[in-house]
């Protein structure tokens, strides 16, 4: 078989397969072109989720007829004035978007420079249909119809109009967040679904994400080693079941990078359940020579010269903000409903037995005992004081964030009076977090107890995995995992973390090696240790159904106010909610 050159039409379709996967991909490229042209206002029109129509109109610099023809040729661009591709600051720079889109759709390109006449060029799946004058304001309008109509192999893999519209809306939101000084509007099937005016970054993020982030969000602004991180993240208790509200940017470029996603997940590692996800909009600023944006034609992936520094910036910055949040939690909206209150406790209520200190515990829990021997109910102010009635309602309310305990409901919830409302605390969830934080504080600076193996275990792995584990031997030893190299493709395990009990050693090493490959740190092992610690904290906490004295209730509230992350339990659920005075008045129809 002889070698031949592919025709231009086929070359363009192959290129389109990398750049244009769906309507959202085409829309993203067109909006990026508008931003690179200096547009201050961008209007998007869609029909059938972009399957029938994608139209982008901007008020940028515009093009003359000669530039328009050149823009429709492959690898022709105005955004790379020299050959230094590492220093490019524009969104597009490869010169593939317009010709790729034109090769798989009916495209009409209209543009007008200020002080000149407008011009129009029409392309039908790579074939020029004609060109001529056009009437439009200064700027550019690109109209794409019938995407993949003549490429049935691609068309049949497109999703429903609703799903394609959701992807288009997500693309516009990301670009609008990256350019807060530009006005954006989006119209779908004649209905305006998005409209934002020029503003600053926090205002734009709040407009495009949940408006409740004003109350339940944390601002981020930190600098480390020439890198900067800004943005907003949600409190752990303000979360979602999907990670669809996480927006990540590098040098104002929307990206979907595994390193950044992994760093965000690591920052919330012990604050959220595995099936819950935070809301976040994070902006990373990196010197251009420290990041490679020319990894993929879609330009959604980047490569960092020092990924560990970027990951450390994100994890450290978010953890610092979450630590400062202290006992903050999400205030759920309350709905008016009949509530039965009682001032007396039913002492005959079934109390869940609390295991005494001599109760038999599993091996993995006993392994933590030396490090956390001082962490008891009594050390947290919870002795076996007799139950007592609530304090008189006429007593003054000291200025405590979580108020003063007034009573207990269902032997499970503490009711406290604060200056600005009524606080209800889940006693078990709150104490569970306090115990876990005490355990972690007790373990800081010390090594995790290890269980030596009578016969060292040899684990066969790929050579790159062995290299990664060998480079992390010191870090793994601090976590209780003692390993050493045993040939090119094997590791010798001499000891494992005692809290893990009888662990699956080969599976553990494979997980740790995978984490080292992806994130550069042994999160898999830390996660397992944290899970054991969280389980112990759960079992060793004040149970629901136990009657507490007023002194015990107040001790719990004061401890919560000074303990990091006490606004949520170890599973990410809120530990307390507040009914403001205005909410209480609504319940009784006073306002």
C-alpha positions as CSV (number, residue, x, y, z in Angstrom):
1,X,0.0,0.0,0.0
2,X,1.5,3.3,-1.1
3,X,1.7,6.4,1.1
4,X,-0.5,9.4,0.0
5,X,-1.4,12.8,1.3
6,X,-4.8,13.1,2.9
7,X,-7.2,15.7,1.3
8,X,-7.7,18.9,3.1
9,X,-11.3,18.1,3.8
10,X,-10.4,14.9,5.6
11,X,-7.6,16.6,7.5
12,X,-10.0,19.2,8.8
13,X,-12.5,16.6,9.9
14,X,-9.7,14.7,11.7
15,X,-8.7,17.9,13.4
16,X,-12.3,18.7,14.2
17,X,-12.6,15.3,16.1
18,X,-10.0,16.7,18.6
19,X,-11.3,20.2,18.9
20,X,-15.0,19.9,18.3
21,X,-16.5,17.0,20.3
22,X,-20.0,18.5,20.8
23,X,-21.8,21.9,20.6
24,X,-20.3,23.0,23.9
25,X,-16.8,22.5,22.4
26,X,-17.6,24.7,19.4
27,X,-19.2,27.3,21.7
28,X,-16.2,27.4,24.0
29,X,-13.8,28.0,21.0
30,X,-16.0,30.8,19.6
31,X,-16.4,32.6,22.9
32,X,-12.6,32.3,23.5
33,X,-12.0,33.9,20.1
34,X,-14.3,36.8,21.1
35,X,-12.4,37.3,24.4
36,X,-9.1,37.3,22.5
37,X,-10.5,39.9,20.2
38,X,-11.0,42.3,23.1
39,X,-14.8,42.0,23.4
40,X,-16.5,43.7,26.3
41,X,-19.9,42.2,25.6
42,X,-20.6,38.7,24.3
43,X,-24.1,37.4,23.3
44,X,-24.8,33.7,22.8
45,X,-27.8,32.2,21.1
46,X,-28.6,28.4,21.1
47,X,-31.3,26.3,19.5
48,X,-31.9,22.6,20.5
49,X,-29.0,22.7,22.9
50,X,-26.7,23.8,20.1
51,X,-27.5,20.9,17.9
52,X,-29.4,23.1,15.4
53,X,-27.8,26.5,16.1
54,X,-24.8,28.1,18.0
55,X,-24.4,31.8,17.4
56,X,-21.9,34.0,19.2
57,X,-21.9,37.8,18.7
58,X,-19.2,40.1,20.2
59,X,-18.2,43.8,20.0
60,X,-14.5,43.1,19.7
61,X,-11.9,44.5,17.2
62,X,-13.4,42.7,14.2
63,X,-11.7,41.6,11.0
64,X,-11.3,42.8,7.4
65,X,-12.2,40.4,4.5
66,X,-8.6,39.3,4.0
67,X,-8.2,38.3,7.7
68,X,-11.6,36.5,7.6
69,X,-10.5,34.3,4.7
70,X,-7.1,33.6,6.4
71,X,-8.9,32.8,9.8
72,X,-10.7,29.9,8.0
73,X,-7.4,28.2,7.1
74,X,-5.8,25.8,9.4
75,X,-2.9,27.0,11.7
76,X,-3.5,30.6,10.8
77,X,-3.7,32.8,14.0
78,X,-3.2,36.4,15.1
79,X,-2.5,35.3,18.7
80,X,1.1,34.1,18.4
81,X,3.2,37.0,17.1
82,X,6.5,35.1,17.5
83,X,7.5,31.5,18.0
84,X,7.6,31.6,21.8
85,X,4.5,29.4,22.5
86,X,5.4,29.1,26.2
87,X,4.7,32.9,26.7
88,X,1.2,33.0,25.0
89,X,-1.4,34.6,27.1
90,X,-4.5,34.4,24.8
91,X,-7.0,31.6,24.9
92,X,-6.6,30.4,21.4
93,X,-3.3,30.2,19.6
94,X,-3.3,27.0,17.5
95,X,-5.4,28.2,14.6
96,X,-7.6,25.2,14.5
97,X,-11.0,26.2,15.9
98,X,-12.7,28.0,13.0
99,X,-11.6,25.7,10.1
100,X,-12.4,22.6,12.3
101,X,-15.9,23.9,13.0
102,X,-16.5,24.9,9.4
103,X,-15.5,21.4,8.2
104,X,-18.4,19.7,10.1
105,X,-21.2,22.3,10.0
106,X,-22.8,25.2,8.0
107,X,-20.8,28.2,9.2
108,X,-21.5,31.9,8.5
109,X,-18.8,34.3,9.6
110,X,-19.6,38.0,9.7
111,X,-17.2,40.7,10.9
112,X,-16.7,44.5,10.8
113,X,-13.8,46.7,11.9
114,X,-14.6,50.1,13.3
115,X,-14.8,52.6,10.6
116,X,-15.1,50.0,7.8
117,X,-17.8,48.0,6.1
118,X,-18.9,44.5,7.3
119,X,-18.2,41.3,5.3
120,X,-19.7,37.8,5.3
121,X,-18.3,34.4,4.4
122,X,-20.4,31.2,4.3
123,X,-19.0,27.7,4.5
124,X,-20.9,24.4,4.2
125,X,-18.9,21.5,5.7
126,X,-15.6,22.8,4.4
127,X,-16.9,24.1,1.0
128,X,-17.1,27.9,0.5
129,X,-20.6,28.9,-0.7
130,X,-20.0,32.5,-1.1
131,X,-19.1,35.9,0.4
132,X,-20.2,39.5,0.3
133,X,-21.1,42.6,2.3
134,X,-22.9,42.3,5.6
135,X,-24.6,44.8,7.9
136,X,-23.7,44.5,11.6
137,X,-22.2,46.7,14.4
138,X,-18.5,46.7,14.9
139,X,-17.4,43.2,16.0
140,X,-17.9,39.6,14.9
141,X,-20.8,37.3,14.6
142,X,-20.3,33.5,14.0
143,X,-23.3,31.3,13.2
144,X,-23.0,27.5,13.3
145,X,-25.9,25.4,12.1
146,X,-26.4,21.7,11.7
147,X,-23.3,20.5,13.5
148,X,-22.2,17.0,12.3
149,X,-25.2,16.8,9.9
150,X,-23.0,15.2,7.3
151,X,-20.9,13.2,9.7
152,X,-23.5,10.7,11.0
153,X,-20.8,8.7,12.8
154,X,-20.3,11.7,15.1
155,X,-23.9,12.9,15.1
156,X,-25.3,9.7,16.6
157,X,-23.1,10.0,19.6
158,X,-24.4,13.4,20.6
159,X,-26.8,13.5,23.6
160,X,-30.2,15.0,24.0
161,X,-30.8,18.7,23.4
162,X,-31.3,19.2,27.2
163,X,-27.9,17.5,28.0
164,X,-26.1,19.4,25.3
165,X,-27.6,22.7,26.6
166,X,-26.4,21.9,30.1
167,X,-22.9,21.4,28.7
168,X,-23.1,24.7,26.8
169,X,-24.3,26.6,29.9
170,X,-21.4,25.1,31.9
171,X,-18.9,26.3,29.3
172,X,-20.3,29.8,29.2
173,X,-20.3,30.0,33.0
174,X,-16.7,29.0,33.2
175,X,-15.6,31.6,30.7
176,X,-17.7,34.2,32.3
177,X,-16.1,33.5,35.7
178,X,-12.6,33.8,34.0
179,X,-13.5,37.2,32.5
180,X,-15.5,39.2,35.1
181,X,-14.9,42.4,33.3
182,X,-16.9,41.2,30.2
183,X,-20.7,41.2,30.0
184,X,-22.3,37.8,29.0
185,X,-25.7,36.8,27.9
186,X,-27.1,33.4,26.9
187,X,-30.4,32.7,25.1
188,X,-31.7,29.2,24.5
189,X,-34.7,28.6,22.2
190,X,-35.8,32.2,22.7
191,X,-35.5,32.2,26.5
192,X,-32.8,34.3,28.3
193,X,-31.2,31.9,30.8
194,X,-28.0,33.9,31.7
195,X,-27.2,37.6,31.9
196,X,-24.3,39.1,33.8
197,X,-22.8,42.6,33.7
198,X,-19.1,43.5,34.2
199,X,-18.1,43.3,37.8
200,X,-15.3,42.2,40.1
201,X,-14.3,38.6,40.6
202,X,-16.2,37.8,43.8
203,X,-19.4,39.4,42.5
204,X,-19.2,37.5,39.3
205,X,-18.6,34.2,41.1
206,X,-21.5,34.8,43.4
207,X,-23.8,35.6,40.4
208,X,-23.0,32.4,38.6
209,X,-22.8,30.0,41.6
210,X,-25.3,29.6,44.4
211,X,-26.3,32.9,45.9
212,X,-26.1,31.2,49.3
213,X,-22.4,31.2,49.0
214,X,-22.6,34.8,50.5
215,X,-23.6,33.2,53.8
216,X,-22.1,29.7,53.4
217,X,-18.8,30.4,51.5
218,X,-15.2,31.1,52.5
219,X,-13.1,33.6,50.6
220,X,-9.6,32.4,49.6
221,X,-6.6,34.6,49.0
222,X,-3.1,33.2,49.7
223,X,0.4,33.5,48.1
224,X,3.2,31.0,48.3
225,X,6.6,30.8,46.4
226,X,5.4,33.1,43.6
227,X,2.0,31.3,43.2
228,X,-1.3,32.8,44.1
229,X,-4.7,31.2,44.9
230,X,-7.9,33.2,45.1
231,X,-11.6,32.3,44.9
232,X,-14.4,31.0,47.1
233,X,-15.3,27.6,48.5
234,X,-18.3,26.4,50.5
235,X,-18.4,25.3,54.1
236,X,-18.2,21.5,54.4
237,X,-21.9,21.4,55.4
238,X,-22.9,23.2,52.3
239,X,-22.2,20.5,49.7
240,X,-23.7,18.6,46.7
241,X,-24.1,15.0,45.6
242,X,-22.2,15.8,42.4
243,X,-19.0,17.7,41.6
244,X,-20.7,19.8,38.9
245,X,-20.2,23.1,40.8
246,X,-16.4,23.0,40.9
247,X,-14.8,25.6,38.7
248,X,-11.0,25.7,38.4
249,X,-8.9,28.2,36.5
250,X,-5.1,28.6,35.8
251,X,-4.1,32.1,34.7
252,X,-7.7,32.9,34.0
253,X,-8.1,29.9,31.7
254,X,-10.8,27.3,32.6
255,X,-9.3,23.9,33.1
256,X,-10.3,20.4,34.1
257,X,-7.1,19.1,35.6
258,X,-6.8,16.0,37.7
259,X,-4.1,17.6,39.9
260,X,-6.3,20.5,40.9
261,X,-9.4,18.3,41.4
262,X,-7.3,15.9,43.6
263,X,-6.0,18.8,45.7
264,X,-9.5,20.1,46.2
265,X,-10.6,16.7,47.3
266,X,-7.6,16.3,49.7
267,X,-8.4,19.7,51.4
268,X,-11.9,18.4,52.3
269,X,-10.7,14.8,52.9
270,X,-11.8,14.4,56.5
271,X,-14.7,16.9,56.4
272,X,-17.0,15.4,53.9
273,X,-18.5,12.0,53.2
274,X,-17.0,10.3,50.1
275,X,-20.2,10.8,48.1
276,X,-20.5,14.5,48.8
277,X,-18.6,17.4,47.0
278,X,-17.9,21.0,47.9
279,X,-18.8,24.0,45.7
280,X,-15.7,25.9,44.6
281,X,-14.4,28.5,42.2
282,X,-10.6,28.6,42.5
283,X,-8.2,30.8,40.5
284,X,-4.5,29.8,40.4
285,X,-2.0,32.3,39.1
286,X,1.3,30.8,38.0
287,X,4.2,32.4,36.1
288,X,3.8,31.5,32.4
289,X,7.2,29.7,32.3
290,X,6.0,27.4,35.1
291,X,3.0,26.0,33.2
292,X,2.4,24.3,29.8
293,X,-0.9,25.1,28.3
294,X,-0.2,23.4,25.0
295,X,-1.0,19.9,26.1
296,X,-4.2,19.2,24.3
297,X,-6.1,20.9,21.4
298,X,-9.0,21.6,23.7
299,X,-6.7,23.4,26.1
300,X,-8.5,22.2,29.2
301,X,-5.4,20.3,30.5
302,X,-2.2,21.9,31.8
303,X,1.1,20.7,33.1
304,X,3.0,22.3,35.9
305,X,6.7,22.4,36.2
306,X,6.3,21.9,40.0
307,X,3.0,20.1,40.6
308,X,3.8,19.5,44.3
309,X,4.0,23.3,44.9
310,X,0.7,23.9,43.2
311,X,-1.0,21.1,45.1
312,X,0.5,22.4,48.4
313,X,-0.8,25.9,47.7
314,X,-4.3,24.6,47.2
315,X,-4.4,22.2,50.1
316,X,-2.7,24.5,52.5
317,X,-4.8,27.6,51.5
318,X,-8.1,25.7,51.7
319,X,-7.2,24.0,55.0
320,X,-6.2,27.4,56.5
321,X,-9.6,28.9,55.5
322,X,-11.5,25.9,56.8
323,X,-9.6,26.0,60.1
324,X,-10.5,29.7,60.5
325,X,-14.1,28.9,59.9
326,X,-14.1,27.1,63.3
327,X,-17.5,26.0,64.4
328,X,-19.4,27.6,61.5
329,X,-22.2,25.5,60.0
330,X,-24.9,26.0,57.5
331,X,-28.1,27.5,58.8
332,X,-30.9,25.5,57.3
333,X,-34.1,27.2,56.4
334,X,-36.8,26.4,58.8
335,X,-40.4,25.9,57.8
336,X,-43.4,26.8,60.0
337,X,-44.7,23.7,61.8
338,X,-46.2,22.8,65.1
339,X,-43.5,22.1,67.7
340,X,-44.2,20.5,71.0
341,X,-41.8,21.7,73.7
342,X,-41.4,20.4,77.2
343,X,-39.4,21.6,80.2
344,X,-39.1,18.2,81.8
345,X,-37.0,15.3,80.7
346,X,-38.3,11.8,80.5
347,X,-35.8,10.1,82.7
348,X,-37.3,6.7,81.7
349,X,-36.3,7.2,78.0
350,X,-34.2,4.4,76.7
351,X,-30.6,5.4,77.0
352,X,-28.2,3.9,74.6
353,X,-25.5,2.2,76.8
354,X,-22.2,3.9,76.6
355,X,-19.3,1.4,76.6
356,X,-17.1,1.7,79.6
357,X,-13.4,2.0,79.6
358,X,-13.1,-1.8,80.3
359,X,-15.3,-2.8,77.4
360,X,-13.7,-5.0,74.8
361,X,-12.7,-3.0,71.7
362,X,-11.6,-4.2,68.3
363,X,-7.8,-4.6,67.7
364,X,-7.6,-1.6,65.4
365,X,-9.1,0.6,68.0
366,X,-6.9,-0.7,70.8
367,X,-3.9,0.2,68.7
368,X,-4.6,3.9,69.0
369,X,-4.9,3.7,72.8
370,X,-1.3,4.7,73.7
371,X,-1.4,7.9,71.6
372,X,-4.9,8.9,72.7
373,X,-5.0,7.7,76.3
374,X,-5.9,11.1,77.7
375,X,-8.9,11.6,75.4
376,X,-11.9,10.7,77.5
377,X,-15.4,12.0,78.1
378,X,-14.1,13.4,81.4
379,X,-11.2,15.2,79.7
380,X,-13.8,17.0,77.6
381,X,-15.9,18.0,80.5
382,X,-18.4,15.1,80.3
383,X,-18.3,13.2,83.5
384,X,-21.2,11.3,85.0
385,X,-22.9,14.3,86.6
386,X,-26.6,13.8,87.5
387,X,-29.0,15.1,84.9
388,X,-30.5,18.5,85.7
389,X,-33.3,20.8,84.6
390,X,-32.7,23.6,82.2
391,X,-31.6,27.0,83.6
392,X,-34.3,29.5,84.2
393,X,-35.2,31.4,81.1
394,X,-34.8,34.7,82.9
395,X,-31.1,34.2,83.4
396,X,-28.9,36.6,81.4
397,X,-27.4,35.2,78.2
398,X,-23.7,35.6,78.0
399,X,-22.2,36.6,74.7
400,X,-21.3,33.1,73.4
401,X,-21.5,32.3,69.7
402,X,-23.4,29.1,70.5
403,X,-25.3,30.5,73.5
404,X,-26.1,29.0,76.8
405,X,-27.8,25.6,77.2
406,X,-31.4,25.8,78.2
407,X,-32.4,22.2,77.9
408,X,-32.4,18.9,76.0
409,X,-35.0,17.5,73.6
410,X,-35.5,13.8,73.0
411,X,-32.3,13.2,75.0
412,X,-30.5,13.9,71.7
413,X,-30.5,17.6,70.9
414,X,-29.2,20.4,73.1
415,X,-31.3,23.6,73.0
416,X,-29.3,26.8,73.7
417,X,-30.2,30.4,73.8
418,X,-27.9,32.8,72.0
419,X,-28.2,36.6,71.7
420,X,-29.5,36.4,68.2
421,X,-31.6,33.3,68.3
422,X,-32.0,29.7,69.3
423,X,-29.3,27.1,68.7
424,X,-30.0,23.3,68.4
425,X,-27.0,21.0,68.7
426,X,-26.8,17.3,67.8
427,X,-24.9,16.1,70.9
428,X,-23.5,12.9,69.3
429,X,-22.4,14.5,66.1
430,X,-20.8,17.4,67.9
431,X,-18.9,15.3,70.4
432,X,-17.8,12.9,67.7
433,X,-16.0,15.8,66.0
434,X,-14.5,17.1,69.3
435,X,-13.1,13.6,70.1
436,X,-11.6,13.2,66.6
437,X,-9.9,16.6,66.7
438,X,-8.5,15.8,70.2
439,X,-7.2,12.5,68.9
440,X,-5.5,14.2,66.0
441,X,-3.9,16.8,68.2
442,X,-2.6,14.1,70.5
443,X,-1.0,12.3,67.5
444,X,0.6,15.5,66.0
445,X,4.4,15.3,66.1
446,X,4.4,11.6,66.9
447,X,4.6,8.6,64.7
448,X,1.7,6.2,64.2
449,X,2.0,3.0,66.1
450,X,3.2,0.1,63.8
451,X,2.7,-3.6,63.9
452,X,5.8,-5.5,63.0
453,X,5.3,-8.6,60.7
454,X,6.7,-11.9,62.0
455,X,7.5,-12.8,58.5
456,X,8.1,-9.8,56.1
457,X,5.7,-9.7,53.2
458,X,7.0,-9.5,49.6
459,X,4.7,-7.6,47.3
460,X,5.2,-7.8,43.5
461,X,4.6,-4.4,41.7
462,X,5.5,-2.7,38.5
463,X,8.9,-1.1,38.6
464,X,7.6,2.5,38.4
465,X,5.4,1.8,41.4
466,X,8.3,0.4,43.3
467,X,10.3,3.5,42.4
468,X,7.6,5.8,43.8
469,X,7.3,3.8,47.0
470,X,11.0,3.8,47.5
471,X,11.2,7.6,47.1
472,X,8.5,7.9,49.8
473,X,9.9,5.5,52.4
474,X,10.5,8.2,55.0
475,X,6.9,9.6,54.7
476,X,5.4,6.1,54.8
477,X,7.4,5.3,57.9
478,X,5.9,8.2,59.7
479,X,2.5,6.7,58.9
480,X,3.5,3.3,60.3
481,X,4.2,1.6,57.0
482,X,7.8,0.2,56.9
483,X,8.9,-0.9,53.5
484,X,12.1,-1.3,51.6
485,X,13.1,-2.2,48.0
486,X,13.4,-5.9,47.3
487,X,14.6,-6.1,43.7
488,X,13.5,-4.2,40.6
489,X,9.8,-5.2,40.8
490,X,9.1,-6.0,44.5
491,X,8.8,-4.3,47.8
492,X,9.5,-5.8,51.2
493,X,6.9,-4.9,53.9
494,X,8.3,-5.2,57.5
495,X,5.5,-3.4,59.4
496,X,2.1,-2.0,58.9
497,X,0.1,0.7,60.7
498,X,-1.3,-0.9,63.9
499,X,-4.6,1.0,63.7
500,X,-5.4,-0.8,60.4
501,X,-5.5,-4.2,62.1
502,X,-5.3,-7.0,59.6
503,X,-4.8,-5.1,56.4
504,X,-4.7,-6.3,52.8
505,X,-1.0,-5.5,52.3
506,X,-0.8,-5.9,48.5
507,X,-3.9,-3.9,48.0
508,X,-2.6,-1.2,50.4
509,X,0.7,-0.8,48.5
510,X,-1.1,-0.7,45.2
511,X,-3.4,2.1,46.4
512,X,-0.5,4.1,47.9
513,X,1.5,3.7,44.7
514,X,-1.4,5.0,42.7
515,X,-1.8,8.0,45.0
516,X,1.9,8.8,44.7
517,X,1.6,8.6,40.9
518,X,-1.4,10.9,40.7
519,X,-0.9,13.3,43.6
520,X,2.7,12.9,44.9
521,X,1.5,11.9,48.4
522,X,0.2,8.9,50.2
523,X,-3.3,9.9,50.7
524,X,-4.6,6.4,50.5
525,X,-2.8,5.4,53.7
526,X,-3.8,8.7,55.4
527,X,-7.4,8.1,54.4
528,X,-7.4,4.6,56.0
529,X,-5.9,5.9,59.2
530,X,-8.3,8.8,59.4
531,X,-11.2,6.4,58.8
532,X,-10.2,4.3,61.8
533,X,-9.7,7.4,63.9
534,X,-13.2,8.7,62.8
535,X,-14.7,5.3,63.6
536,X,-13.2,5.3,67.1
537,X,-14.4,8.9,67.7
538,X,-17.9,7.9,66.6
539,X,-17.9,4.9,69.0
540,X,-16.4,6.9,71.8
541,X,-18.7,9.9,71.8
542,X,-21.7,10.9,73.8
543,X,-24.6,8.9,72.4
544,X,-28.0,10.1,71.2
545,X,-30.4,9.1,74.0
546,X,-28.1,10.0,76.9
547,X,-29.4,12.7,79.3
548,X,-26.8,15.4,80.0
549,X,-26.6,17.9,82.8
550,X,-26.6,21.6,82.1
551,X,-22.9,21.7,83.0
552,X,-22.2,19.0,80.4
553,X,-24.2,20.7,77.7
554,X,-22.4,24.0,78.3
555,X,-19.0,22.3,78.3
556,X,-19.9,20.8,74.9
557,X,-20.9,24.2,73.5
558,X,-17.8,26.0,74.8
559,X,-15.5,23.2,73.4
560,X,-17.2,23.5,70.0
561,X,-16.5,27.2,69.8
562,X,-12.8,26.7,70.0
563,X,-12.4,23.5,68.0
564,X,-11.7,23.6,64.3
565,X,-14.3,22.0,62.0
566,X,-16.8,21.6,64.8
567,X,-19.6,22.8,62.5
568,X,-19.8,19.4,60.9
569,X,-19.4,15.8,62.2
570,X,-16.8,13.3,60.8
571,X,-19.3,12.4,58.0
572,X,-19.9,16.0,56.8
573,X,-23.3,16.5,58.4
574,X,-24.0,19.7,60.4
575,X,-23.6,19.5,64.1
576,X,-25.8,22.5,64.9
577,X,-28.4,24.8,63.4
578,X,-29.7,28.2,64.4
579,X,-33.2,29.6,64.4
580,X,-32.7,33.4,64.3
581,X,-35.2,35.6,66.1
582,X,-36.7,36.6,62.8
583,X,-37.3,32.9,61.9
584,X,-39.0,32.2,65.2
585,X,-41.3,35.2,64.7
586,X,-42.2,33.8,61.3
587,X,-43.1,30.5,62.9
588,X,-45.6,32.3,65.1
589,X,-46.9,34.6,62.4
590,X,-45.4,37.7,63.9
591,X,-43.8,38.8,60.7
